[in-house]
Amino acid sequence: MTHETAQGFARGLTNYGDFDFSLYLRRSFAASMGYSPELLKKPIVGIANSFSGFNNCHRHFPELLEAVKRGILLGGGLPVEFPTISLGEIFLSPTSLKFRNLMAMDTEEMIRAQPMDTVVLIGGCDKTVPAQLMGAASADLPAVQLVAGPMMTSRHNGEQLGACTDCRRFWSQYRAGTVSDTEIREIEGKLATTAGTCAVMGTASTMACIAETLGMSLPGTAAIPAVHADRLRAGEASGLTAAQMIRNPIHPSQIITKHSVENALRVLLALGGSTNAIIHLTAIAGRLNIPVSLQRLNELSDTTPVLVNLKPVGSDYMEDFFYAGGMSAVLRELKPLLHLDTISITGETLGDRLDVDPGYVDHRVIAKAEKPLEPQGGLVALFGNLAPRGAILKRSAADKTLFEKEGRAVVFSSLEDLANRVDDPNLDITEDDFMVLQNAGPKSTSGMPEAGYLPIPKKLSTKGVKDVVRISDARMSGTAFGTIVLHVTPEAVAGGTLALVRNGDRIRLSVIDKCIELLVDDDELDRRRSAWVPDVIPLEDRRGYDRLYAAEVLQADEGCDFAFMQSIGTKETNQ
């Protein structure tokens, strides 16, 4: 066996200038962990474990890890677990997106630097799966993505509850004065009661479905609840698949292709999925030189129906989606629109998968293509002088009466300004105005948080107003709802037109025309631009990862990845 074809502990030897000595030394240290000589000869399946005490979604990973190890042993491999950074969505400051690229770097380098023949990636919380897929795509070692699975729902006064669409709904009612202090505390303890990711079609569930559509997860595993026995069986099967890929390797670059990415976009639109998924899928695809065009997104959206009746778009939860037929049922309804030649980690094509009878499908939860929930996709990209490179609206979770509207801008210059003034009784705002938040994009001090879901000012919410048009360069949770224009690009800090909006300016929104326009003449915008000063901490006043992030992060339409982390080569080479 040559160094190039080595397996297991003989792979990627530490360089002491003597390869035989390196192997001898490595085996002696590996023996200290109690491995027998026979096991030391086995090929290795690494297990990237993102368990953390700061990540409630991953609470069940110790048990899931044991199931993965069983599958690897069953397939003749040696399971070797290693830790990576973990990103618990609501435990990170200023926002989890800021650390997604760091986790992707960690995952990629640990896969590449340590001796493993294939790898299982265990993640689930919003940014962990994108980070792992980004890292795996760059390392290009055969990899299997295993997701955490969604939480089960709870109950409050006979009503089904699940994080986090219901979190936002009740908090809006609390702000409006229709839910008491006592009741909101009761609800707080009932929203998230099991391990797993949010129980609705938020970012975590959307990314789980995208991972399965891309072919990086086993068919049928995206929607299995975290606490269901099938989740453990999925873990075992994922470990077995990773071990089998030692003999028949299939690399991420063979799976994540232009066609599979387009399939994933179709699925995102049909799910009415998270706006965050556009950023993540763009970043994953960018690691393999595959562009994701917002113009192409609109073309797909116009011809892709919304099929899945889950919150925040519909009324059901991920456990209902699982029992209704899951991704197999969705993919079958979309079959005429999909590229069926793509392959998965199993080696089968999508067409082969969809030739198998999916069994029972609950069409109340997963609609038939000829009778969709909505005739067009859940997301739409908007363009205009306010967003020359695009902005995103989740139209399936918005108020359609606000889709063709002109309004007066009420501007908040930062998150601090928003927090300080939004509930001021003297705030000059009506329900016909457009709320505008600046300086919350990827290069801002806040790092593009999920702050695009601007709270309705109390002076409006107490009068029963539930939605107004809101515009920002921030993101919003996939569990949120409302007529919210996000990811305005270029962002304010980068000198985008958003930075030039002033109180009282008129803005026109047209979903039909896919347009967002600031109705201010060019001469006035030029005057404002000449006087504009970016509201950002200078690079020389930053250090460490914060400085790296501020210097290198790309805009939303480029996936907010680091430019130097994207693949080197010509775009669109990966078919």
Stockholm file with secondary structure:
# STOCKHOLM 1.0

chainA/1-575         MTHETAQGFARGLTNYGDFDFSLYLRRSFAASMGYSPELLKKPIVGIANSFSGFNNCHRHFPELLEAVKRGILLGGGLPVEFPTISLGEIFLSPTSLKFRNLMAMDTEEMIRAQPMDTVVLIGGCDKTVPAQLMGAASADLPAVQLVAGPMMTSRHNGEQLGACTDCRRFWSQYRAGTVSDTEIREIEGKLATTAGTCAVMGTASTMACIAETLGMSLPGTAAIPAVHADRLRAGEASGLTAAQMIRNPIHPSQIITKHSVENALRVLLALGGSTNAIIHLTAIAGRLNIPVSLQRLNELSDTTPVLVNLKPVGSDYMEDFFYAGGMSAVLRELKPLLHLDTISITGETLGDRLDVDPGYVDHRVIAKAEKPLEPQGGLVALFGNLAPRGAILKRSAADKTLFEKEGRAVVFSSLEDLANRVDDPNLDITEDDFMVLQNAGPKSTSGMPEAGYLPIPKKLSTKGVKDVVRISDARMSGTAFGTIVLHVTPEAVAGGTLALVRNGDRIRLSVIDKCIELLVDDDELDRRRSAWVPDVIPLEDRRGYDRLYAAEVLQADEGCDFAFMQSIGTKETNQ
#=GR chainA/1-575 SS CCTTTCCGGGSSCCCSSCHHHHHHHHHHHHHTTTCCHHHHTSCEEEEEECCCTTCGGGTTHHHHHHHHHHHHHHTTCEEEEEECCCCCGGGSSSCTHHHHHHHHHHHHHHHHHSCCSEEEEEECSTTHHHHHHHHHHHHCCCEEEEECCBCCCEEETTEEECTTHHHHHHHHHHHHTSSCHHHHHHHHTTSCCSSSBCSSSSHHHHHHHHHHHHTSSCTTCTTCCTTSHHHHHHHHHHHHHHHHHHHSCCCHHHHSCHHHHHHHHHHHHHHTCCTHHHHHHHHHHHTTTCCCCHHHHHHHHHTCCBCBCBTTTSSBCHHHHHHHTHHHHHHHHHGGGSCTTCBCTTSCBHHHHHTSCCCCCCTTTBCCTTSCSBSSCSEEEEEETTEEEEEEEEGGGSCGGGSEEEEEEEEECSHHHHHHHTTCTTCCCCTTSEEEECSCSTTSTTCSCSCCSCCCCHHHHTTTCCCCEEEESSCCCTTCCSSEEECCSSCTTTTCGGGGCCTTCEEEEETTTTEEEECCCHHHHHHHHHHCCCCSCCGGGCCHHHHHHHHHBCCGGGTTCBGGGSCSSCTTCCC
#=GC SS_cons         CCTTTCCGGGSSCCCSSCHHHHHHHHHHHHHTTTCCHHHHTSCEEEEEECCCTTCGGGTTHHHHHHHHHHHHHHTTCEEEEEECCCCCGGGSSSCTHHHHHHHHHHHHHHHHHSCCSEEEEEECSTTHHHHHHHHHHHHCCCEEEEECCBCCCEEETTEEECTTHHHHHHHHHHHHTSSCHHHHHHHHTTSCCSSSBCSSSSHHHHHHHHHHHHTSSCTTCTTCCTTSHHHHHHHHHHHHHHHHHHHSCCCHHHHSCHHHHHHHHHHHHHHTCCTHHHHHHHHHHHTTTCCCCHHHHHHHHHTCCBCBCBTTTSSBCHHHHHHHTHHHHHHHHHGGGSCTTCBCTTSCBHHHHHTSCCCCCCTTTBCCTTSCSBSSCSEEEEEETTEEEEEEEEGGGSCGGGSEEEEEEEEECSHHHHHHHTTCTTCCCCTTSEEEECSCSTTSTTCSCSCCSCCCCHHHHTTTCCCCEEEESSCCCTTCCSSEEECCSSCTTTTCGGGGCCTTCEEEEETTTTEEEECCCHHHHHHHHHHCCCCSCCGGGCCHHHHHHHHHBCCGGGTTCBGGGSCSSCTTCCC
//
